[in-house]
Amino acid sequence: MTRYLVILACLAGLALGSANAATRDEQKQACQGDAIRLCTFAIPNEAKITACMKKKLDQLSPKCRAMFEPLPKKSDTVSKPKE
Protein backbone atom coordinates (compact mmCIF):
# COMPACT_ATOMS: atom_id res chain seq x y z
CA MET A 1 0.00 0.00 0.00
CA THR A 2 2.79 2.41 0.88
CA ARG A 3 4.56 1.67 -2.39
CA TYR A 4 1.35 2.42 -4.28
CA LEU A 5 1.03 5.79 -2.56
CA VAL A 6 4.65 6.64 -3.34
CA ILE A 7 4.06 5.83 -7.01
CA LEU A 8 0.98 8.02 -7.08
CA ALA A 9 2.92 10.89 -5.54
CA CYS A 10 5.63 10.48 -8.16
CA LEU A 11 3.10 10.51 -10.94
CA ALA A 12 1.73 13.73 -9.53
CA GLY A 13 5.22 15.17 -9.98
CA LEU A 14 5.20 13.91 -13.54
CA ALA A 15 2.07 15.93 -14.07
CA LEU A 16 3.92 19.08 -13.13
CA GLY A 17 6.68 18.40 -15.64
CA SER A 18 4.43 17.60 -18.57
CA ALA A 19 3.74 20.12 -21.31
CA ASN A 20 0.28 18.71 -21.91
CA ALA A 21 -2.82 20.31 -20.42
CA ALA A 22 -4.20 17.04 -19.05
CA THR A 23 -5.30 16.90 -15.44
CA ARG A 24 -3.27 15.03 -12.85
CA ASP A 25 -5.91 12.29 -12.73
CA GLU A 26 -5.72 11.86 -16.51
CA GLN A 27 -1.94 11.71 -16.39
CA LYS A 28 -1.99 9.24 -13.52
CA GLN A 29 -4.42 6.98 -15.37
CA ALA A 30 -2.41 7.19 -18.58
CA CYS A 31 1.07 6.67 -17.09
CA GLN A 32 0.82 4.74 -13.84
CA GLY A 33 1.30 1.34 -15.46
CA ASP A 34 4.18 2.56 -17.59
CA ALA A 35 5.92 4.13 -14.60
CA ILE A 36 5.71 0.88 -12.66
CA ARG A 37 6.72 -1.23 -15.66
CA LEU A 38 9.59 0.89 -16.99
CA CYS A 39 10.86 3.12 -14.19
CA THR A 40 10.37 1.29 -10.90
CA PHE A 41 14.06 1.83 -10.04
CA ALA A 42 13.48 5.62 -10.06
CA ILE A 43 10.70 5.59 -7.47
CA PRO A 44 10.24 7.73 -5.34
CA ASN A 45 12.35 10.42 -7.06
CA GLU A 46 9.91 12.42 -9.22
CA ALA A 47 12.60 13.99 -11.39
CA LYS A 48 14.17 10.58 -12.08
CA ILE A 49 10.79 9.06 -12.97
CA THR A 50 10.09 11.88 -15.41
CA ALA A 51 13.57 11.61 -16.93
CA CYS A 52 13.25 7.83 -17.20
CA MET A 53 9.89 8.05 -18.93
CA LYS A 54 11.13 10.72 -21.34
CA LYS A 55 14.14 8.53 -22.13
CA LYS A 56 11.84 5.56 -22.82
CA LEU A 57 9.25 7.57 -24.74
CA ASP A 58 9.14 5.01 -27.54
CA GLN A 59 8.21 2.28 -25.03
CA LEU A 60 5.34 4.18 -23.39
CA SER A 61 1.74 3.34 -24.08
CA PRO A 62 0.11 5.70 -26.60
CA LYS A 63 -1.98 7.36 -23.88
CA CYS A 64 1.05 8.02 -21.68
CA ARG A 65 3.20 9.13 -24.61
CA ALA A 66 0.56 11.75 -25.39
CA MET A 67 1.14 13.27 -21.94
CA PHE A 68 4.72 14.10 -22.97
CA GLU A 69 3.88 15.66 -26.32
CA PRO A 70 3.94 19.45 -26.31
CA LEU A 71 0.73 21.31 -26.92
CA PRO A 72 0.42 22.58 -30.48
CA LYS A 73 1.27 26.23 -30.88
CA LYS A 74 -1.74 28.46 -31.18
CA SER A 75 -0.71 29.48 -34.69
CA ASP A 76 -0.61 25.79 -35.68
CA THR A 77 -4.18 25.13 -34.60
CA VAL A 78 -5.83 28.18 -36.11
CA SER A 79 -6.57 27.82 -39.79
CA LYS A 80 -6.00 30.74 -42.06
CA PRO A 81 -9.11 32.23 -43.66
CA LYS A 82 -9.60 31.39 -47.32
CA GLU A 83 -9.31 34.24 -49.74
PyMOL commands that set and color helices and strands:
alter all, ss='L'
color gray80, all
select helices_A, chain A and resi 2-17+24-42+46-55+57-59+62-68+74-77
alter helices_A, ss='H'
color red, helices_A
deselect
rebuild
show_as cartoon
